[in-house]
Amino acid sequence: MTIQFERRADRPDSAGRCVIHLRAYFDGLRLRMATAERCLASEWNESKGRFRKSFPGYQEANDSLEALAERMAKAYRELRTEGMAATPTLLKAALQPKVAVTDLPPAPLLVDLFGEYIEVLRARGFRFHTLKGYKTAHNTLIGFAQARPKRLTVADYDAAMHDELLGHLRDVRGAAQNTVASLVKQLKPFLAWAQENRGQTLAVNPAKLRVEWEDMDKVWLSAAELTQLETALLPSNLVKVRDAFLFCCYTGLRYSDLTSLHAGNVKEWNGERVLKLTQTKTRTGVSIYLSAPAAAILDKYAGTRERLLPSTANQVMNRYLKQICRLAGVEELVEVVETVAGRIMKRPVSKWELVTMHTARHTFATQSLLRGMPVEVLQKVLGHSKIQTTMIYAKVVEDLQHQTMRRIWDGAPAMTAGTTAKEAVCMVEPAA
């Protein structure tokens, strides 16, 4: 048996200290377990696998590592002597102190540890929307735990319990596949954290929990539908929502960025105006040319409020948008594909029922590609860190596919006949 100690550098605490792990190699197997020690990189000697003198109480800490290695080797020898095959599970169990069951404190509940984990993420600087997703997962786990007759701890969460949770999500809560996948995605790092940072024994390997995402068709508006929205006669209470939505169609802004626009985001460029802002979701800086329709909406509300454009709660705007699109005649039938009780269900839905504020961003992306904007330029405007994300829009632009085939086979122009300069609303700031 070979025993080594290493400092894991991938999950530092708030002070930058990382856990010291024991690694044991025996009979073609490998065991890795966390010790109770933590230190900074400057306090650890990698080549020797021991603490440096700069670590407070380094001698006692190194003696503790030596004692742990001796206990591991002794447990391995005893198992071999008894004719038992040594396994990582048996060796870990042998190292546990023999404590009477009555002396053990009750194991913390899984939902309580998950709440603690969220606070840890907050302390580490995770962003608001990420924390919001974890809070949603936390509430879901609370509902699942309350529906069970017994208390649920991390040690209880085995493969069977995982399957029970997935069934609860689908059968009781009626969750869609991507909602289920999102919770599993958040559960995996939590379980790893509970094991490595809170010393919890796991009954399942987090890395083996599968996350299966379902591709969802993106909803976007055509140039003709944008014109319908521009010219629709609407009640006065819907006009501001329509204008805000159209502005996002012309610029590709997310709702979160629309609501925080201020005068400092508008800059002069070559006699025109551009938007320069840092995106709320990704903290990525973007620069967007204000086309004539976008500038006209901006001017319409100039000086009327602290923020550049009117907005209200996202849910309220989404509800109003469905009314607006219905009044504007955005009634093309689209196919909605859902997985219900394991079966693929398809049904036709009028497009106005599916429109949300985020539809504006999809519309900007697809219309930009249709008008010939290079994918690399669109990537910069949308603020995507990876071009693969932008390429998702290229895959859904069927019009572009048809136009390209028509140009190649029939010699027709790439842009749809009758397209005017006014319709080319999705423009970007040219390179200087």
N, C-alpha and C positions, 0 to 999 in steps of 0.2 A: 504493500500500500504506500502510495506517495501522497503526502499532505502538504499543501501550500496555502498561503494567505495572500489575498489581493485586496486592493482598494477599488471598489466600484465607483467610477467617476460619472455615471449617467444620471443619478438622481440625488444631487446635493440638497441638503436642507437649506433653510434661509440664511445660515451662517457660512454656507459653502462646504460643510463637512459631509463626507460620504461614508457609507457603511463598509466595514471590513468584512470580507467574505472568506469562508474556509472552502477550499477545493480539495477533494480527495479522489484519487484514481485507484481503482482496484478491480481485478478480475474483468477487465474490459468495460467497467462501468465508471460513471462519474457522479459525484455527489457535490452539490453546492449549497451552502447554508450561510445565513447571515449571523454574525456574532453581535455582541452587545456594544461593540466599539465603533466609534466614528472619529474621523480626523480630517484635517486639511491636507492638500496635496504636499505642502511643504513639510508636513509632520510625518510623512510615510516614506520609507526606503523601499522602492519597488524591487530592486535587485535582491535584497535580503528578505523581503516580505515581513518586515518588522517596523515598529515605531522608531522614529528618530528621537534624539535627546530633546529636541524642541517641543515634543509632545508632553504636556503636563502629566506627571506620573508614568513616564514611559516605561520604567523598569517593571512596575506592577502590571502595566498593560501587556508588555511582552511576556511576562510570566504567565499571565492569564491565557494568552494564545498558546504558549507551550503546554500548559495544563490541558487545554481543550484538545490539542493534537494528540497528547498522550491518552486521553480518555477515548478519542476516536480509534486510535490504534488498538487499545485494549478491548474495546467493544468488538472490533473486527476479529481479533484473535479468539475471543470467547465464542463468537458465533461459529468460527471455523472449528473450534475444539468440540462444540456441541453437534457438529455435523450438519449445521444449517448453512444454507447459501446466503452470504451477506448481500443485502440490497440497500439502496439509499434509504428506503423507508424504515427498515429495521435498525439501521445505524442511527438515524435521527431519533428514533424512539428510545434507543439505548442511552442516548446522551441526555434525555430529559430527566430532570431530578425527580426522585421518587417522593411524591407528595400525596398525602392522604386526600381522598376526594372531598372530604368535608372541609379541608383547609383551602380548597380552590375557590377563588372568587368567581361569580357567574361570568361567562363569556359575554362580551359586549354584543348587542344586537347589530345585525348587518345594517339596518337603516340608520342606527346611531353613528356607526363608523362612516357610513356614506356621507352623512351630514358633516362629520368632522373633516372628511376628505375635501368637501366643497370649500370649507374654510381654509384648508391648506392651499388649494388652488388659488383662492382669492389672495392669500398672503404671497404667493409666488408671482402674482401679477397677471393672472389670466383675465381676459377681457370680459366685459359685461355679458355679451351675447353667448359666449361659451359657458359662463357660469349659469346663465339662464337655462341653457339646455340641460346642464347637470341637475339643476333644481327640479326641472320637469321629470327627469329620470328618478330623482329622489322621491318625488310625490307618487310616482308609479310604483316604486318598490314598497312604499308605505302601504299603499292600497293592497298590494299582493300579500304583504306580511300580515296585515290585519284580517285577510280572508282565510288565513291558515289557523288551525287549532293550537299549534305550538309556537313558541318563540323561535325566531329565525336568526341564527348566527352565521358568521362567515364559514365556520367549520361544517355547518349543515348544508351549505350550498354546493352540492355535488352535481353530477351530470343529470341525474333524475330530477333534481330540483330546478336545474336550468331549463329542462324541457317543460316542467310544470309552469315556470314563469312564461315561457313562450306561448304555451297554450292559454294561460290567463290573459295575456295581451291580445291574442287573436279572438278567443271565444267570449271572454267577459267584457273586455274593453273595446273590442271591434277594431283594433289597431291595424293600420296598413303595414305592408311589408317593410317599407323604409322607416316607419316609426319603430318597429321591432328591431331593425338593424341598427338604428341610432342608439337605442338603449344598450344593446349588446356592445356597441363600440365604446360607450362610456363605462360599462361595467368592467371591461377587461383591464384598463389601467388602474381602476379602483382596487380590484382584487390583488393585482401585483403590488400595489402600494400597501394594502393591508398586511400582506405577507412580509414584505421587506422592511416596512417602517413601523408596523405595529405588532410584529411577531405573531401574526395569526396563522394557524395551520389551514391550508387549503385542501379541499377535497376534489378540486378540479384544476386543470392547467389552463390559466387564462388565455394563453397563446393558442389553444386549440378550440376556443369558442368561436364558431364561424359567424361571419357577418356577411349576409347576402343582400345586396342592394338591388332594387328593381328599377330598371330604366323607365323614366317618366317622360312622355312627350311634352315638349315645351310649347306653350301657347304664345303666339305672336300675331300682330295685326299686319295686314297688307297695306300697301300705299293707298288703295281705294278705301279701306276701312278707316285709315287715318283721316282721309278727306271727309268721310262721313262724320267723324267725331268733331272735326274742325267746324263744320257747317251746321251741325245739329242745333235745333232750337230747344233750349233746355230751361227748366225752372231756375230761378236765380240762385237757389241754394246749391245747385249742382254745377254751376259754371266754374267756380273756383277749383273744385276737385278735377273737373275736366281739363282745365288749364294746367294744373300741376302735373297731371298724368301725361299730357301732351309734351310738356317741357322735358319730362324724363324720357319720353319716346325720342326726342330730338337730341338728347345728350347722353343717354345711357346711365343716368344716375340711379342709385338705389334710393328707396324711401328714406333710409337713415341719413343719407347725405342731403337729400332734398330738404328735410326738416331743419337742417343746421346751416343752410346757406346764408351767408351774410355779405355785406358790401365789400368786405376785404377779399372775397373770393373772385371778384370781377376785376380783370386786368385788361389794359389796352394792348393790342397787338396789331401792328401794320394797319392802323386806321380802323380796326375792328375790335371786337371784344372776345375774350376767352375766359373760361372758368379755370381757376387753379385752386385745388383743394386737396386735402388729405382724406382718403376714404375712411369712414368710421370702422368698417368691418375689418379691413386688412392693414390699415395705417399706411397705405400706399399713396404716394403723391401722383395726381393725374392732371393733365392739362387738356381742356376740351374747347374746341372752337364753337362759338355761338353762331349758329346759322340764323338766317333771317327770321324764320318762324320762332325759334327759341328766343332771340333777342326781342322780338315783338311782345312775347308773353312777359319777359322780364320788365320791359318798359311799361307794360300795362299796370303793374303793381309797384312801380318805382315810388319810393317815399311814403308808402301807405302803412308800412310796418317795419319792425326791427329786422325781421327775417326777409329774405328776398321774395319768397313766394308763400302763399297761404297753404296751410296743411293742418290736419287734425290727426286723431289716432288712426293707426294703420287699418285696424279692423273696420272703423267707420268709413274710411275712404274706399276700402275694398267693397263694402256694401253699396255705397253710392255709385261706384264704378259699374257695377252690374246694372243698375238702373240706367246709367248714362249710355252704356253700350246697347242696351235693349232699345232705348228711345232713338238711338242713332242708327238702328237697323243692322247691328253687327250680329246677325243671326245664322251665319254659316254653320252647318252641322259638322261637328268633329267627333271622332271616335274616342271614347274614354275606355281604357283597358284597366281592370282592377283584378286583384287576386282576393277572392272571397271564399273562406273555408277551403283553401287549397285549390279552388277552381278558377280558371281564367274567365272573367266576365267582361263582355264588350257591350257598350250601349252608346247610342248617338246622343249628343248634348249640343245645344246651341252655344256658340262660342262665348256669348256675353255672360253665360253662367260661370265661366272659368277665368274671366279676366280679373286680375289683381294688380296692385301697384307694381309688382315685380314683372308683370307682363310687359311693361314699358321698356325695361332693360332688355328683355328678349327681343322686343320689336326693334329697338335701336340696333342690336347686334345683327339680326337677320337682314334688316333693310340696308344696313351699311354694306354687308357682303353683296347683296343684290345689286347695289350701285357701284360695285367694283372696288371697295376699300380693301387693301391687302390685309390678310389675317394678322400680320405682324403689327400693323398700325392699330387695328382694332384691339389687339391685346393690350397695347399701351393705353388706349383710351379707357378701356374697361378696368384697367388696373390688375389684370391677371398676372400672377407670378410665373405661371407655366402656360406655354402656348397650347398644350393639350386641352386645357380648360376652354380656351377660345375655340378650338377646333370642334367642340361639341356643337356650336352653332352652325358651323359649316356643314355638318352632317344632316341637320334638320332643314336646311334651305332647299326644298325640292324645286322651287322655282328656278334657282340658280342652276341646278342639275338639268332641268328641262331647257332653259335658255342656252346653256352650253351645247347640249345635243342639237338644238335647233340651228345654232350658229354653225356647227360643224357639218351637219347633214343637209340643211336647207339654205345655208348662206345668209340667214337672217341676222340682224344686229343683236348684240348681247342684251341690250336693255329693251324692255317691253315697249312696243310702239305706243306713241302718245305721251311718253314720260317727259315732263317738262323740268326746267331748272328748279321750279318751286317745289317739285316733288322730291328732289334730292335733298331731303332735310337732314340727313345724318352725315354731317361733315366733321372733320377734325382739323386741328391747327396744323398747317403744313410745317415741314421742317424748316428751320431758319437757314 
